[in-house]
Amino acid sequence: MTRCIQRLLIPTLFLSLWATSVFAANCLDCHERESFEGRVIHAPLKDGDCQICHNPHATPHKGLLLKSQKELCFECHQSLKRQIESRKLSHEPVERGECTVCHAPHAANYRNLLSGSLVESCAVCHDELQDQFANKHAPYAKGQCNSCHDPHAADDYRLLNKSTPGLCLDCHKQQERLKKKHMGRSPQTMDCLTCHNPHGGEQRALLRKVQHEPFANGDCRVCHSGNQTGIEVCTQCHDDVLTSFNHTSNHFLGAGQENLCTRCHTPHASNGPGLLPGSAGSVCRNCHADTFERRQTMLHRHQNWDECSDCHALHGSDYPAMLKAEPDKVCSGCHENHTTFTHPLGEQAIDPRNMRPMNCVTCHDPNVGTMFQYFLRGSGERGLCVECHQSY
C-alpha cells in the first residue's frame, strides 16, 4: 500500500517541480534575466515559482498580479501585517499598498529587497535627506534611518520607534551632564527635538538653525526671570502680535499661568521662520490629529495638504475655518483660471440642500480630501450633481 502511494506521489511531485521550472523558463523567454538578478532574491523567484504572485494570462491588477500589491504581500508577510495594524499610523506607501516604492519585488543587491541602500530608498521621497550638514547625527551620517524610524508604521506621525525623550536617552545616557547643560532640568521632562535637529546642524549640539535671539545670545533671564507669567513672557517683546488674534475665530485658547504661545512656537530654536518646531502642518497636527488621520486614508488630497498656512490664518480670522478670506477668494489665489469657467457661485447659485450660496467647498473638500478625483465630495460623473439637480 505504501509503495502504491509513493508511486503516485513521486510522479506528482516531479510534475509539480517540472511545471514550476518550465513556468519560470517561459517567463525568461521574454523578460530580461538581468532584471531578476541580485544578491538578494525573493523566495518565490528563487524557487522559479512566478505564479505565486502572477497570473500568466490576465488579471485586473498591474503587472498581472493575482491580487492588489498590498493583499499579495501580506499573504506571506503576516507578522508584518499584524505589526502595522497594531500601530496608529502607517508610512504613506504602506497606507497606499505600494510596497514596491521601497522594495524590489524580484531581486536586489540590498537586504530586505530594498531597491537601494536604506538612505537611498528613503531619499527617493524625502529629498531633505540630501542636506549636507557641517555636523551630522551619527545614525544619519551612517545612513541608519531605522535607528530612529520605523519604515512601516508607528504611533508617532514621524514614524519614530519610540517617543522622545526616551528615544534620544537610549543612546545619550549622560543624564547628569545633560541636566547641567539645560539649567538643571531633568532630561526625562524635555522634548529634545524642539531644539535639536535629529539629522544634523552647523553646531556640534545640532541646534536648529533659526534661534530665538535671547537664546542665541545666551541671555536666558530675558524669559526665565520669573517676573512675567503666561503670554506676558512673550508679549513683553512681541506686543504687536496681540492684534492678530482680534478676530471672530482665533487660536487664543485658554488663559492664566500657561504660556499659550509655546503650544505652537518653540522659544529656543527652529528650522524655519516663526520659530515653529516643524512645518505648519506638523504643528497643527498636535491638536488636529483626527483631521490628519482621516486625510491619510483619502485617495485624493489637495496639493501641499500639510502646509496649512497657505489657506488658513494661523492666529485668527473673521472667515469660516480661519481661512484667510472667503473660500472662493482663497481658492482663486492658486486656481485663477477656474474663476472664468466655474459652476455658478454666490447668490446666483443657492444650494437647495441648505439654502445657502454655493462656493468652492460646497463641492470640493480641500481640507481632508475625498475618494473622488479633484477631491470632489461625490462622483463628478453623476452622483454629486444629482444631489442638487434631482430632475436629471
C-alpha angles and dihedrals in degrees: 000000000000091000090052091053091048090051089054097043100045095059090044092052091045092051091048093052091043092051091050092050092047091048092055092044091052091051091054091054087079106015116075110251092219092069089060097051130094144115090274118048124193107246097240091051092047088056091046088242102140094154092068087078106015138055109215094213117035142334136160090243130088115257090025089278116172091228138002113300093251095049092046096050093046091054088075102021096061097147091054090050091054091048092052093046091052093059129079098230136030130208107261096248089050091049090052092045093241102139093160091066085083105012132059108229096214115023141343142169093239136073118272089020092282111174090229138354114311094262092043090053092050094045091060087080103012102063090170086078087076090071112122109216124193087227122028131199106247098242090047092048090052093046091244098144092158091063087081105012135059108220094209113036143338143166091251122071089229087059091239116173090227137005120264139289087024092060092053095042091056086077103018098063100157093104097163091053091047091049091054091050091053102053093267096306116143112250088223090069098049134090100221094194094065090074106017127065106224092211104046150298146194092266129059091244088059092232114177114262101242108066131184107251098240090047093049090050093048090240098138094159092072088076103015101051092105093230092111131045135194117358090345087082088067102030092057083079104015103045091137090070094066094079090060088069095054096104139107091259120031146152094243093121124171130349143218127065097349117098101228093192092071091062087077106012130057113224093212119039142346142171095239147026121301091034090263110168090229140342116328088254094054090051093048090049090066090073102018098049092136091060092051093047092052090046092054091063095052121104095211122040135169116268113262088014092167095056095086095171091066089078107010131068103231100209103035147322142186091224129086116279089010091283117172090240141342109323094250093052092048091051095045089057087079102013097053095150092059091067089071100052107020130129110275110279140188125021092345090063115047116187105235091208095065104003092239127130112268123242136171095282091055088080103016130057104206092167107058099007127221142237091260130085115268085020090275116175090236141359111313090208093069117310098082096040097052091059086078102017097054094157088070 
